[in-house]
Amino acid sequence: MGEFLRGNPLFASRETLLGEIRRLGLEIPLEAEIHNSLKPAEIAHRRVGNRLVIHPMEGCDGTLDGKPDEITYHRWGLFARGGAKVLWGEACAVVPEGRANTRQLLFSADNADALKRLIAFAREEHRKACGDADDFLIGLQLTHSGRFAFPAPSVLVRDPALDAFTRFGKERRPMAADFPVLTDEHLDRLQDAYVAAAKMSRDAGCDFIDLKQCHRYLLSELLGARARPGKYGGSLENRTRFVREVLARIRAEAGKDLVLATRMNIFDAIPYRTNPETRVGEPVPVTLPYPHAFGTNPDYPVEPDLREPIEAIRLFRAAGLQFLNVSAGCPYTNPHFLRPADTPPPDGYEMPESGLVGVDRHFRMAAEIQRAFPDLPMVGTGYSYLREYAAEAGEANLRAGRITFVGLGRGAIAYPDWVRDLKDKGRMEKLKACITVSYCTTLMRSKGNELGQYPAGCVPRDPVYAKFLQEIRKAERGKK
Ligand SMILES: Cc1cc2nc3c(=O)[nH]c(=O)nc-3n(C[C@H](O)[C@H](O)[C@H](O)COP(=O)(O)O)c2cc1C
């Protein structure tokens, strides 16, 4: 594991990092005095103890029928005790055919008690470790994985660029040319499943629910479904209809206490592929204007255009939205827009740009949205690439009003108690931070065990997960 020790020289010191940020002409401010991050805030009618958030991250560690397993508790315990005051629970499928993998958590009558135990456990762990749990918010992310569902995809629009990434079963069979799209009637019925999952989340003790509209899963694809006919496609009003109606129904049927949130792609971009010679990612060729990506310039679809996302958020707010988490890209088709990294996962490409450019894009986009909605509590994404400087960037963005909450994804897997260190030591420690080697993703993409999936966690920082990677590598060597 010597490769972990080499590190990226960019992060050798604050000066080298700031020098590179300047050289690239980026807007990534750092503020070493951590103060605003630890101040309480309001989300709707709830008071939150600080502005630090654990992003939703699937652990791929449930039982085959979608209940939390022992290792789910290990992961949630680390998150709950770490001191972040918002634990944004991961994607949980609202229907069995909407699961992305064999170990994804699933809302069902049979699983309701198990979900309730997990939420109660997290709250109690937080209370024991941090003293007060009244200002600790827990939510679950309600999802249908759409074209990335396993074993069979559900699609809303046919798009040759995305269809090429859409596969069936373990054999990864391609999609047939005449594969049908979901009907409007199917989507009408699916609304019921989202409302039922929201009620189940409330009964499980969640403070908020998130209607997942990111990363090109079903409701994210819907936002870009300009080419879809019928009441859920075409105009922005139609493309936002499903979520607007579900928000209103949840408010009417699940009561006033549940905070209504969404994690939303504000920039889809087009898919990328691996250049066979350089291994670097490059955009797939598409016919322009490319209509299928949301928040994206159709004539130059690697560039954001946030006019529609801003209008969509306005519509969602009118329907009851109270809390927003902004994201971009897709983990399968263009991961560098979603999570800048130094090392790609096994099915990924080498990064076509500096990770810092990806961080800067996240920050600028989030700032533009926050500027449009200064009173909307909003969580920013893309901080983990900055390693131990993530908190300093968050602090600077908070102070500048560019964001109201700072979320860590991979950074929180590696370093779940970064908030405790910010309180006790005033900074994050280098040797605990994420180093963006993508092993968490490597684990979840490795399907070779009896459950069809390895649990995602931090290989360099947690021996529980290092053991899984060793097992995978051993099996690979055995095959050669
Ligand atoms: C292992 C893993 C699982 C993830 N699962 C989810 C998920 O369930 N829902 C979601 O919205 N994003 C998911 N993400 C994306 C993260 O929430 C986050 O947006 C991304 O890692 C970029 O943030 P970061 O730079 O702080 O890591 C996942 C990421 C990883 C690495």
PDBQT file of the ligand as one rigid body, heavy atoms in Angstrom, charges set to zero:
ROOT
HETATM    1  C1  LIG A 501     -19.116   5.346  -2.080  1.00  0.00    +0.000 C 
HETATM    2  C2  LIG A 501     -19.984   6.481  -2.528  1.00  0.00    +0.000 A 
HETATM    3  C3  LIG A 501     -21.367   6.367  -2.468  1.00  0.00    +0.000 A 
HETATM    4  C4  LIG A 501     -22.186   7.437  -2.864  1.00  0.00    +0.000 A 
HETATM    5  N1  LIG A 501     -23.539   7.318  -2.753  1.00  0.00    +0.000 NA
HETATM    6  C5  LIG A 501     -24.322   8.396  -3.001  1.00  0.00    +0.000 A 
HETATM    7  C6  LIG A 501     -25.719   8.360  -2.721  1.00  0.00    +0.000 A 
HETATM    8  O1  LIG A 501     -26.268   7.373  -2.213  1.00  0.00    +0.000 OA
HETATM    9  N2  LIG A 501     -26.448   9.472  -3.008  1.00  0.00    +0.000 N 
HETATM   10  C7  LIG A 501     -25.881  10.609  -3.528  1.00  0.00    +0.000 A 
HETATM   11  O2  LIG A 501     -26.591  11.589  -3.767  1.00  0.00    +0.000 OA
HETATM   12  N3  LIG A 501     -24.559  10.674  -3.771  1.00  0.00    +0.000 NA
HETATM   13  C8  LIG A 501     -23.777   9.613  -3.506  1.00  0.00    +0.000 A 
HETATM   14  N4  LIG A 501     -22.423   9.709  -3.672  1.00  0.00    +0.000 N 
HETATM   15  C9  LIG A 501     -21.817  11.003  -4.082  1.00  0.00    +0.000 C 
HETATM   16  C10 LIG A 501     -21.381  11.803  -2.844  1.00  0.00    +0.000 C 
HETATM   17  O3  LIG A 501     -22.480  12.096  -2.026  1.00  0.00    +0.000 OA
HETATM   18  C11 LIG A 501     -20.696  13.116  -3.231  1.00  0.00    +0.000 C 
HETATM   19  O4  LIG A 501     -21.566  13.896  -3.993  1.00  0.00    +0.000 OA
HETATM   20  C12 LIG A 501     -19.421  12.929  -4.040  1.00  0.00    +0.000 C 
HETATM   21  O5  LIG A 501     -18.592  11.965  -3.447  1.00  0.00    +0.000 OA
HETATM   22  C13 LIG A 501     -18.671  14.256  -4.199  1.00  0.00    +0.000 C 
HETATM   23  O6  LIG A 501     -18.419  14.838  -2.947  1.00  0.00    +0.000 OA
HETATM   24  P1  LIG A 501     -16.960  14.704  -2.271  1.00  0.00    +0.000 P 
HETATM   25  O7  LIG A 501     -16.023  15.395  -3.204  1.00  0.00    +0.000 OA
HETATM   26  O8  LIG A 501     -17.085  15.356  -0.942  1.00  0.00    +0.000 OA
HETATM   27  O9  LIG A 501     -16.657  13.249  -2.178  1.00  0.00    +0.000 OA
HETATM   28  C14 LIG A 501     -21.586   8.636  -3.325  1.00  0.00    +0.000 A 
HETATM   29  C15 LIG A 501     -20.202   8.734  -3.398  1.00  0.00    +0.000 A 
HETATM   30  C16 LIG A 501     -19.395   7.691  -3.000  1.00  0.00    +0.000 A 
HETATM   31  C17 LIG A 501     -17.917   7.851  -3.062  1.00  0.00    +0.000 C 
ENDROOT
TORSDOF 0
